[in-house]
Amino acid sequence: MQVEIINSIVQFDNLKTNWNNIYACDSHAQIFLSWSWLRGWLEVVPHDWFILAIRTKPDLPYVAFFPLGMRSLQWRNINVYRALQTCAHPVADYTGFICEPQYEEDAIKNFALYIHQNLQWDVFHVKDIQDPRLNAFVEHFSPNHFQLTSSQGATCPYISLPDEWEEYLQHSISRKPRKNLRNSLNKIEKNSDFHLTSIQADNLENQIEVLFELWQIKWGKQPDLTLETYRNVFRQCAKSNSLWIDILWDKTTPVAATGMYVDSDKKVVYGQMTGFNPEYSKLSPGRAMMAFSIKKAIENNFKIYDLLRGDLDYKISLLGAEKRWNNDLKIVRNNFRANTIRLAQYSKKLLSIAR
């Protein structure tokens, strides 16, 4: 096996078919490792990125990809601190690699060996992983040469979707939330002024901007870079039919919206973004829109509704989601440079406590 580095948009564009083929056959692949999602993110990423690509022989298609990023702290043009990280963190709710199943063992070994033998870094942040293959990857970083710290990451609730909407209401939601949800939906459905719009060929940009407007009402004004990142990602995902943006309107006034990533082959939808107009709070429009999106997913035969990161109460108590957690790992080199950095950080912490 040979490991190569991909580090330009042109190279990445040429990988599209190869990438999509690997993604399709990898049962652990998720939307944030899809070609479309990464294509949008790579255009605006604020730090260095590259992709480790493995193939078994020259001129054959690649069999595995591992997207990574590098952040450096410089002093007088010298990199004094080099942090390697899994790609797209923290924008991506999940990170990791993709691989053809028959090459997993060798690919994991070669990824690990290349990372600690050929790349220059002081700390490696492996963040937001839900891939059980991480255990095999970590085994290749010996405690004699690396300090490993693992921790439970963010909570990522999800809903196992039944075949029918009524089955979901009866078995996933408790009595009182179910009654309140039915009341909200009935009020909206019976009002002729309310209507839903979804992405069409001529309305993508407007759907995106209205979603942003409602999202920022709840979370506050977001940095331009954050909005541009999501614009790029949404546009790319829309091209591959892996994006839903649904907006509830009262005539011409936006009431609530959801933005969803969609993996039709793996039957998973991902709830990326929601927002609502507080003037309609008596209708619980945010919860109603989430319900509409769950119903839409069930009607389109999806099996998992992934609510992504965030241990928000409504995901569990109102939508009937189950909890699961990401895994986080920090790998630090046991060398003079890294130890000096750790000592400086520890000393700074002690001084702060003393004050």
N, C-alpha and C positions, 0 to 999 in steps of 0.2 A: 504493500500500500504506500502511496505517496500523498503527502499533505501539501497543498498549495494555498496561497493567499489571494483572495479576491478583495480589491479595495477601491473599485471605481464603479460608478453607476453604469457605465457602458458594459463593463464585465458582468455586472449583476443582471442587466437586461438580457444579455445573451444566455443566461442561466435559466430563463423562465420555464421552458419546457422540462428541462432536467429537474429543476427544483420542484415543480408541480407534480412530477411523477413520483419523486421520493416522498413528498408530503402526503400524497394520496395513500401510499402503502404503509406509512408509519402510524401505528395506532396511538402513539403518544403525542403526535403532532397536534398543535392547536393554532387558533387563528393568528396569534401574534408571531408565529413562525411561517405564516403563509407568504408567498411571493408578493401578493398584492399589498398586504399590510406593510411589510417591510419596505417595499418600493416607495410608498408614500412617506414613510418615516425617514428613509435614508437621504431624501432630498433636502431635509431641513435639520438634520442632526447637528447639534452644536459642538460635538467633539469628534475625535478620530474614530473611525470604525473600520472593521475588516471582517472577512468571513474565511474561516478555515474550511477548505474543501478537500475531500478525500476521494481518490479513485484507485482502483486496483491495478490498472496498467495505463501507461501513457495513451492518450487519444481515445480512451474509453470514457463513457459518461461518468460523472461523479456519483458516488453512492452515499455520501453524507455531507452535511453542511452544519457549521457551528458559528453563528453570528456573534461577534464580540465587539466591545468598545474599549477605548483607552482614554483615561483622563489623567493629565499630568499637572503637577504644581511646579512652576519654574521659578528660579532665582538666578538672575544674571544670565538668562538663556540656558541654564542648566536644569534638567529635570531632576528635582530633588525628591519627588514623590510620584511614583507611577502606579496608578490604580487600574488594573484590568477588571472588566465587568462583563457580565452577560448582556447581550445587545438589547438596546431600547429601554432598559431600566432607567427611570421609573415609569415611563409612559406606558410600556407594556405591562399588563397585569400578570402575565406569565412569560418566562423566558426558557431557553434551552437549546437543543439541537434537533435535527431531523436526520434519519438514517434508514436505509433499506434494511428490513429485519434480518436478513441472512448475514449482514456484515456488522451487526451491532457490536459484538465482542471486540473484534479487531479495530473497528472505528473508534470506540470509546478509549481503548488503550492508546491508539495513535494520536487522538486528540490530546489526551492527558500528557503523553510524553512530549509532544511538540510544544505544548503550552509551557511546561516547566523547563524544557531544555533549549528552546529556540526563541522564546519571547522574553523581552526585558520588562519585568514588572516587580513591584514590591509587595503588593497585596492584590488578591483576586477575589472580587465579590461575585459570588454565584447567588443571585437573588431571584426570588419568586419562582421557585421550581415546584412543579407537581409531577415530575417524571421519576418513576422508581429506578430508572437507570442511573440516577445520580449516585447511588450507593456504589455501583461498580466503577464509576468515574473517579470517585474520591479515593478508592483503594490504591490508585496509582500515585498518590501524593504521600510519600513516606513521612511519618512523624519525625524521623531523623533529620529531615531537611525542610519540613514545613510545619507550621502551627495551624491546626484546623479548629475552627469554632463553628458549631452548628446551632441553629436556633429555629424555633417555630416562627414562621412568617405570618403574613396577613391572613385573616379569615376570608374565605371565598365561598359564600353560600351558593347552593345550586338547587334546582328543582328537577326531579325525575318526572318527566311528563307522561301522563297516561294517554290513552287513545282518544278519549272524549273530554270535552270541556266540562260537562256536568260531573264527570268522575273526578276531575281535578278539584272542583268546588266542594264536593262532598267529602273527599278523603284527605285533601291537603290543607284545608283551611278550617279552623274551628268555628263554632256556631256564630258567635257574635261578629267577628270580622267578616264571615261569609254573608251575614245579613246586611251589614253596612255596605259591603261591596256590591251586593245585588241592588241595593237602593240607589247607590251612586250611578251604576250602569243604567238602571231603568230611567232615571231622571235625564240622563244624557241621551239615551236612545229615543226617548219619547219627545224630545225637543227638536223640532224640525229645523231650527237654526244651527244646530250642531252638525258638523260633518268632519270626516277624516280625509286627509290627503296622504298619499304615499309617494315614493320616488317615481317620477316619470322621466321621459327623455328630456323634457323641457323645463323641469322645475328643480333639478338637483341643487343648484346654488342657493335658491331661495329656501328650500327645505333645510339645508345646512345652517344658513344664517338665522332662521327662526328658531331652530333647535339651540343654537348658541345663545340667542337672546334669552330664552326661557331658562336654560341651564345656568346662566350667569346671575339671574335673579336670585337663585338659591345660594350659589357658591361665591358670588362676588365677581367683579371684573377680573378676567384672566389675562395674563401677559400675551402680547401679540405673538410671541414665538409658540406658546401653547395652542392658540387658536389656529395659527398657520400649520402647525403639525397635524392637528386633527383635520383641517381642510384637505391637506395632501393625502392623508390616510383614507379619509372618506371618499375622495374622488377616485383613488385607485381601487378601493374595495367596490365602489359602485360599478366600475368597468367590468369587474369579474362577477357581478351579481351577488356579492357577499356583504351587502349593506342594506339595511332597512332603516328608513327614517319616516316615522308616522307622526302626523300632527293633527290634533283635535282643534277645530275652529268653531267659534261662535260667530257666524256670518264671516266677517273678514278679520276678526280678532283672534289671535292665537291663544289657546287655553292651556294646552299641555302637549308635550312631545317626548318621544323616545327615539334613541339612536342605537341600533343593534348591529353587531357583526353576525354574519350568517355563514355557517359551514354546511351546505346542503348535502354533501357526501357523507360527512360524519354525523349529521343530524344533530348539530349543536348550534344554539343561538347564544350570543353573548350580549348582556345588557350593559352597553358602554356608558350611555348618557341619558339622563332624564331631566325634565324641568317643567314648571307649570307657572301659570299666572296667578298670583296670590289673590286677585280680585274674585276668583272663582273658588276660593278655598272651601266654601260650604259644600261643594260637590265632590270634594276629595279628588280633584282632577289628576293629580300625580299618580295616586293609587289606581284610579280608573284606567289611565293610559298603560300602566304596567299590566293590568288585567287584560286589556285589549291585546297587548303584545304577546302575553302568554297564550291567549286564545288563538291568535294568529299562528303562533308556533305549533300548537297542537293540531290545528286544521291543516297545516302543511307537513304533518307527520314527523316533526322534530321530537327527539327523545330527551334532550337535556336543555334546560334553560339555565345558563351560567350567569349568576349575578355579579361575578368578578369580585375584586377586593372590596372590603368594607364590612365591618361587623355592625351594620345598622339594624336597629330593632325591627323595622318594618319588613325587612327581608325574611325574618324568621316568623315573627308573630302575625303578620298580615298576609304574607304570600306563601307561607308554609315551606320555606326552604330548609334544607339540611346544611349543616356546617361541615367544612373541610378547611384545611390550612395549607398555605404554601410553606416550602422549606427554604431557609436562608443559610448560606455557608460562606465563611470568610477563610481564605487560605493565605497565610503570611509566610514569606520565605524566612528561614532561619539563617540569615547572613548578617554581616556587620552593618550594612546599609539599613536593612529593615529593622534590626534591633535598635539602632540609633534613633530611627524615626519613632519607634514605639516608646523608647525612653523619653524622648522629647514630649510626646503626647501625654505620657503618664505624669511627667513633671509639671506640665501645664495644668493638668487636672488637679494635682495636689496643691499647687499655688492658688488655684481658684477656690478650693475648699478652705484653705487656710485664711483667705481673705474674708 
